[in-house]
Amino acid sequence: MTEWSYTVRIWSIRKRPHRNPFQLRWQVGTQTHSESFPTSGLAESRRAQFITASRSGEPWDVESGLPKSMVQKAKDIPWYQHARNYLEMKWDHSPASTRRNLAEAMATITLALVKDTKGMAEHKAIRRALYTWGFNVNRWKEDPPADVADLLAWVERKSVPTSALTDRMLVRKALDACARRLDGKTSSGAVIARKRAIFHQALSFAVDAELLTENPLPAVRWKAPEKVEEEVDPEAVPDPEQASALFEAVRKRGARGRHLEAFFGCIYYSAARPGELVGLRLRDCDLPRQGWGLIRLRESRARSGSSWTDTGEAHDRRGLKHRTRKTVRYVPIPPELVAMLRWHVTRYRAEDDGRLFRTARGGIVQESGYGEVWARAREDVLSPAEQESKLAKRPYDLRHAAVSTWLSSGVEPQLVAQRAGHSTAVLFRVYAKFLKGGDEAANAKISARLNQRRGGSSTA
């Protein structure tokens, strides 16, 4: 571990009968250091650097005898190499989807942090090389194609030193890149916020690596060009009648549609995320003949691509979102969904590993497959104007419909958050418009209670 000291003594230059006769001596703490030069000018220049560092209050490394700024300069590496070090540090502890987000953000930021664009290839090609090879740790043991290797060599050669990030204008340049898509249009608020957060973490890692003295990002007055919009749009949420019509249209879409009806039903009636359902097993479902049932959600199998997972499979198995690996979410399900699942089990049974939903070959249900069935169902049910709108545009909107239905039914927000796998803070932020819809009912309850108290006071 580096030992720092603020006790520094710098002596005058002395001349000796040696090949480099001009010697500078100084002391850091109790340890003496010396350095020899061929000319007095070089020796005096070095002494002036040391005096400037001492007067500015820099800490000095006792072992090397150098001020912190010089120690950091000696350790300095190109930003591209630092970005790879940061990704390697994060990789083993990150799920596949996070790895993709890290690589995407670093590809965006790194292309903004180059000395110049002389000899730069087409932007999309070089960014693709960074995303698929430069920042994919799983591929570092492979030899990239020759054209990719040339692109990555250019990035490494042109990358600015990490220490250059003390320049706030350079930091702003990287932030501006985070706000733009490849086509030059403004990125969504959520994407901007995610990339900025990753950039902040990478800069903090540079501080830990002693490449920077402090994280420069908080001091930069930069505002994203667009507000992060997290609230669910009520126009995207189908009502119970529309949902029922869509399920019927799904059922009429042949064998694949009949198999997926219960899958969509689980999203709508239990507010489960699609990734939480692709691995749902029969033994995690209580399906009584009458009344409410229960499902236990234990894991998520998000599709991230085989190149990002440790197993080489397209789907990454991990715990529930923002929960520990062993967390189980218990969700009561209404008789409508119980009936759907009972019919599904009777008709299709479960896969050998217990999964309820699968492809024709027994594989994991794919987003492209169920997304296509859902798109066709929308065409069958919705009017041309509704098809052009946001209404039930994605199967995920069924989850929003579930949560909004619970809230509008008067279920306590804390219980809604628990069943949906949210924190209450996220629930209030994302579903604010639906919570506002209950103002009149809430006001009526408060008025009734206040009137009851007034009545009690007048008779006392």
N, C-alpha and C positions, 0 to 999 in steps of 0.2 A: 504494500500500500504506500502511496506517495506521501512523504512527510514534507509539509510546507512550513516555511518560516518567513517572518517579516524582518528578522535581524540580519542586515546585510552591511558589509564594509567593503568598499572598493578602493584599492590603493592606486597610487600613481604608476605610470608605465616605467619599467626599468629596462636598461639595456645590458645585454650579456654577450660574451664572445661565442655565439652559437650561430647555426645556419639560419634560424629565425630568431634574431637577437632581441626583438622587442616583446617583452613579456608583460601581460596583464594578470594581476593577482587580485582575488576577491575572496570574501568569506561569507558563507551562508550558515547561520546558526553558529556552530562550533567547527564546521568543516571548511577547510581552505581549498580553493580551486585556482587553476592557472591556465592560461592559453597564450601561445607564442605566435608572432606574426613576422613576416619578412620586412615590413616597413612600419615606421612610426604612425603613418596616416591610418593604416588598417587597424592598428592597436587602439588609437585614439577614437576611431569610429565605433569600435566595439565597446569601449569604455563609456562613450556617450550614450549608446543604447542601454547599457546597464544602469547608468545614472538616471535616465528618463524613466525606466521601468521602476526603479526604486522610489523615485519621487512621486510617481503616480499611485503608489501604495499597492503594487502587485505582490502577491505571495510568491516565494521562491522555492524551487524544489531543492531540498538539502542534498540529495544524492548527485544530481546532475549539475547543480549550481546555477541553473537557469531560471529566469522569471517565467511565470505561468504562460504568458503569451508565446514565448519561444518554445516552451515544452509542447504546447498545443500545435504550433506550426510544424514542429518536427514529427508529430504524430499525424498530421493532416493527410487526408485521403480524398480522392474525388467523390463527389456526391453520389455518383452511380455505385461506387463500391460501398459507401455507407448505407445506401438504400438496400443493397443486397444483404449487408450485415444485419440490418434491422429486420428484414423479412426472415432471415434465417433464425433470428432470435424469437420471432413470433410464431414460426411455422408449426412446430410440434404441438403447440397448445391451442391451435386455431382450427375450427371446423373448415371443411372445404369451401363453403360459401364465403367465409371470412377471408380465406386465402385468396380467392378470386378478387374480392374487393380490395385487398391490400395490393395485389399486383396491378389492378386497374388504376388505383390512385397513384402508385409509384411510377407507373408508365407515364401518366399525365404530368406529374410534377417534374420528373427527371428530364423530360423533353423541354421543359421551360427553363431548366437550370443548365444550359450549355453556354459556352463562351461565345460562340457564333454559329451561324448556320451554313458556313462554307462547306461544300461537299455533302450536304445533307440529302438523304434520299427522300422519296415521297413520304409524306407525314404518316399516312395510314400504315405503310409498310414497316416503318421503323417502330411505330407504336405497337404494332402487332408482334414484332420481334421481341420487344421488351416484355409484353404481356405474356406471351406464350413460352418464351425461353429465358430471357434475362431475369425475370422475377418469378419464375415457377421453380421452386427449389427441387421439386420432384424430377425435374429434367436436367439438373446440373450435372448428373453423372453421364448424360448422353452427349455426344458430339452433335452440335447443331449443324444444319445444312450450311454450305459455304456462304450463300448469300446472307443468311441470318447472322453468321459469325462476323461477316464484314460490317453489317449494320451495328451490331453490338460493340465491335471494336471502335467504330466511329463515336458512339455514345461515350465510351470510356475515355477516349482521347479528348473529346470536347467538353466533358463534364467539368463544371466549376469545382474548385476545392470546397469541401464542406465548411471550412472556416469563413468562406465568402458570404455565408448566410447571416453574418453580422450586418450586412447591408440590407436595410429595410426595404429598399426598392426592389431588390432581388427577391425578397420574401413576397412582396406584393405581386411580382410577376408570376410566381408559382401559384398564388391564390387566384389570380385572374385566370390562369389555365384551368384551375379546378372548377371554375364557373362556366366553362365552355365545353360544348360537345365537339365531336370531330367535324360536324358540318358547320361549325361556327355559331350555332344557336346556343342560347342559354340553357344550361343543365337544370334539372329539377332541383328544388330546394333541398330535398332529402339527399340527393347525390352530392351537392355542394357541401352540405354539412358533414357527410361521411368522409369525403376526401380531405376536408380541412382538419377533421379530427385525427385522421391518419397522419397527415403532415405534421401536426402538433406533436404526436407521439414520436415520430421519427426525429424531430428536432430535440425533444427531451432525451431521446436515446443518444443523440450527439453530445449532449451535455454530460450524460453519464460516461460516455467514452472519452471525455475531456477534449473533444474537438471544438466545442463551443463553451464559453463561460456561462452563458445563460440562454434560455429559449427566447429567441427574438420575436416570435409570433404574437404574444399578448401585447407587445408594445406597438404593433402595426395597426393603424386605424383603417381597417378595411371592412367594408360592408358588402355582403353578398348581394348581387343584383336582384335577387328575388327572395321573398320570405319563405322560410320552410313551412310548407302547408301540410299539416298532419291530419286535420279534421276530415272525417268521412263526409262525402257529399251525399245528402239525402236523395238526390236525383238518381244515384247509382243503386239505391237499395230497393229491391222488389218487395211489394206487400205480400201478405199470405196468399191472396188469390192468384197473383202473378207467379209466385213461387210454385204453387200447386199446378198451374197450367204448364209451367216449364218442366216440372218433373214428369208430367204426363207426356209431354212432347219427347222427353229423353227416352221414356219407356217405349215409345213407338219407333225409336231409331234402331230397330233390329236387335240382334243378340248383344252387341256391345252396349247399346243404350240400356237394355234391361239389366245388364250386369252393373252398370254405373249408377242406376237410379238411387240405390241405397247409399252409394258413395257421396253423391250430391246431397242426399237427405241428411247424412251425418254432418256435413258442413253447415247446413241450414238449421237443423234442430239442436245440434250440440255446440255450435260455434267452433268446431275443430278446424285447424289449419289443414289444407290438403296434404302437406308433408307429414302431418301427424296421423293421417288415416291410411297411407299407403302400406304401412306395416301393422295396422290394427288386427289383432288376433281374436279369434272366437272366445278364448278363455278370459279375455278382458271385457267381455260383454255379459251383463245380466239381462236376460230377455224373458220376463215373465209373460204368461198368457194374458194377464190383465194388468192394467195400471202402468205406472212408470217403471222404467228400467234404469240401467246405469252402464256407462262405459268408463274404462280406465285408460287414460292416455299416458303412455310411458316414454315414448321416443318420437323423434322426428327423422324422416328420411328425405331430406331435401335433395333435389337433383342438382349437382354441381359440376358434373363432368368427370370422367375417369382420370384425367390428367391432374386433378386437384386433390383426389382422395388418397389415403394411404393404402387402400385395398385394391385400387384399380377399378372399382365399381363406379358406375355413374352416380349412384345415390350414396350420400354420406350419412351413416347412422350416428345419431348423437342424441343427447337428452333434449327435453322440452326447451323451447326458446327462453333464454334468460333464466334457466333453472339448472340446478345441479343434475348430474347424470341419473341419480336414483329417484328423483322427484316423480311422483305420480299425480296426475290431475283427475279427480273424480267428477264426472259430469252426469247428473241425472238427465234422462232422456224421456220425452213424452211418449204416450202410447202410439202416436203416428209413426215415430221412428222405430219403435219396438216392432211394430207390424212389418215395416219395410225390411228390417234386418232379419226377422224370423222367416219371411218369404225368401229373402236372398240366401239364407243358410239352407233352407229346404231345397231350393232350386239349384244352387251352385256348390253347396258344402264349403268347407274350408280347404286351403292348400295344405300340403303335408306339414309345413311349419306353422300352421294355424292361421295364416293370413286370410282375411275375408275377401280382399280385392286383389285382382291379378289380371295380367294380360292373357290372351288366348293360349300362350305357351307357358303360362305359370309365372311370368316375370313380374317385376314391379310396375304398377300402373304409371304410365307416362303422362306428363303434363300435356304433351302434344296430342295424345290420344283422347284424353277426357276433355281437353280444350276444344277439339274439333267437334265432338258430340255436342258440347254446350253451345257452340256457335250455331250449329244447325238447328238446335232446339229454339234458340232465340229467333231465327228466321221463320220458324213454323208458328210461333206464338205472337211475337211482337209486330206492331204495325211498322211500315217503313220509317216513319218519324222516330218511333221508339228504338228501332234498330240503329239509327244514327246517333241516338243519345247515349248517355253513360249507363242507362238502366241495365243492371245485371250483366254488364259487359264481360266480367270475368267470373268464374266459379267462386273466387275469393269474396265476391260481393255478397254471396250467401252467408258468409260468416258475419259480415257487417249487418246483414238483415237480422241474423239471430240476436246479436247483441242489442241492436236498436229495438227489437221486439221485446226483449226482456226489460229494457229500461222503460219503454213506454207502457209496459204492463204494471209498472210500479215495483219491480223487484229492487231490493236494496243495491245501490251501486257496488258496495263492498262484495256482495255475493255474486253479482254479475262479473266483476273483475276476477274473482276467484275461479268461476266456471270457465271464463274465456281465456284464462292464463295471462292476464294483464296485471299490472300494478294499478291501484286506484288512480294514481297520478296520470298514467297513460290513458286510462279510461276517460277521465274528465277532459283530457286534452284532445283525444282523438274523436270522442263521441259527444263533444260539447253541444253541437246543434240538437242532438236528440235529448240531451238532458234539459236544454232550454225549453223544449216542447212540453215539459211537464210542469212549467211554472204555474199555469192556471190551476191545475189539480193541487199542487203544493200550497198555493195561496188559499184555496178553498179549505184545505185541511187546517191551515193555521188559523183562519178566520173562525172556523167551527170551534176550535179549541179555545180561542180567546173569548168567543161569545159564551161558551160554557162556563168559563171562569167568571165572567161578568154576572151571569145569571146566578152563580153560586154566591157571589159577594152580596148581591142585592137581597137575598133571602136570609143571609146570616144575621 
